[in-house]
Amino acid sequence: MIGPSCYITDGDHGFTAGKLITQQPMIKAPVTIGSGAWLGAHVTVLKGVTIGDGAVVGAGAVVTRDVPANAIVAGVPAKIIGHRQNSSTASNPADRD
């Protein structure tokens, strides 16, 4: 589930002093979002990040590194604050064991 106003990007630009933004190189890396992962509202996911199956990303977090399966992350930058007790990746909490 991806909440409202999330920003997921697979690229950004480099920086070389004295060059215009249009002259900066693009740097790309794929983003992977696992099965049953939840992204709260206004989450930003940067290039090259993998969010594991069943992971939960708190609202407003900025994900700059990989998130393990079933981890709960929040903050800027996102840090692990817990783990889901049930490893089920059901998209509806009521459907979990």
C-alpha positions as CSV (number, residue, x, y, z in Angstrom):
1,M,0.0,0.0,0.0
2,I,1.4,3.4,-0.9
3,G,-0.1,6.3,0.9
4,P,-1.0,9.7,-0.6
5,S,1.6,12.2,-1.8
6,C,4.5,9.7,-1.7
7,Y,7.6,10.5,-3.9
8,I,9.5,7.5,-5.3
9,T,12.5,8.3,-7.5
10,D,15.0,6.1,-9.3
11,G,17.5,8.8,-10.0
12,D,19.0,12.1,-9.2
13,H,21.8,14.3,-10.5
14,G,25.4,14.6,-9.6
15,F,27.1,17.9,-8.6
16,T,30.1,19.5,-10.2
17,A,30.9,23.0,-9.0
18,G,30.7,25.5,-11.8
19,K,28.5,23.5,-14.1
20,L,24.8,24.2,-14.8
21,I,22.2,21.8,-13.6
22,T,21.6,20.7,-17.2
23,Q,25.3,19.7,-17.4
24,Q,25.2,17.5,-14.3
25,P,25.2,13.7,-14.9
26,M,22.1,11.7,-14.1
27,I,22.6,8.9,-11.6
28,K,20.0,6.1,-11.7
29,A,19.3,3.0,-9.6
30,P,16.1,1.0,-9.4
31,V,13.7,1.1,-6.4
32,T,12.1,-2.1,-5.3
33,I,9.1,-2.3,-3.0
34,G,8.3,-5.7,-1.6
35,S,5.0,-7.5,-1.3
36,G,2.8,-6.3,1.5
37,A,4.9,-3.3,2.3
38,W,3.1,-0.2,3.6
39,L,4.3,3.4,2.9
40,G,2.5,6.1,4.9
41,A,1.5,9.5,3.6
42,H,4.3,11.8,2.3
43,V,7.0,9.2,2.3
44,T,10.1,9.9,0.1
45,V,12.0,6.9,-1.3
46,L,15.3,7.6,-2.9
47,K,17.1,5.8,-5.7
48,G,18.6,2.4,-5.2
49,V,16.5,1.5,-2.2
50,T,14.8,-1.9,-1.6
51,I,11.9,-2.0,0.9
52,G,11.5,-5.5,2.0
53,D,8.3,-7.6,2.1
54,G,5.9,-6.6,4.9
55,A,7.9,-3.5,5.9
56,V,6.1,-0.4,7.2
57,V,7.4,3.1,6.5
58,G,6.0,5.8,8.8
59,A,4.4,9.0,7.4
60,G,6.8,11.6,6.3
61,A,9.9,9.4,6.4
62,V,12.8,9.8,3.9
63,V,14.1,6.3,3.0
64,T,17.8,6.6,2.0
65,R,18.8,3.0,2.7
66,D,17.4,-0.5,2.3
67,V,14.6,-1.5,4.7
68,P,14.6,-5.2,5.8
69,A,11.5,-7.4,5.5
70,N,9.0,-6.8,8.3
71,A,10.9,-3.8,9.7
72,I,9.1,-0.6,10.8
73,V,11.0,2.6,10.0
74,A,10.3,6.2,10.5
75,G,12.1,9.6,10.5
76,V,14.4,11.7,8.4
77,P,16.4,9.8,7.5
78,A,14.3,6.6,8.1
79,K,15.6,4.4,10.9
80,I,14.4,1.1,12.2
81,I,12.1,1.6,15.2
82,G,10.7,-1.9,15.4
83,H,9.7,-5.1,13.7
84,R,6.3,-6.5,12.9
85,Q,5.6,-9.3,15.3
86,N,3.7,-11.3,12.7
87,S,5.8,-12.0,9.5
88,S,2.6,-12.2,7.4
89,T,2.7,-9.7,4.6
90,A,-1.1,-9.5,4.3
91,S,-2.2,-6.1,3.1
92,N,-5.0,-5.8,5.7
93,P,-4.0,-6.2,9.4
94,A,-7.3,-7.9,10.1
95,D,-6.2,-10.7,7.7
96,R,-3.0,-11.5,9.6
97,D,-2.9,-14.5,12.0
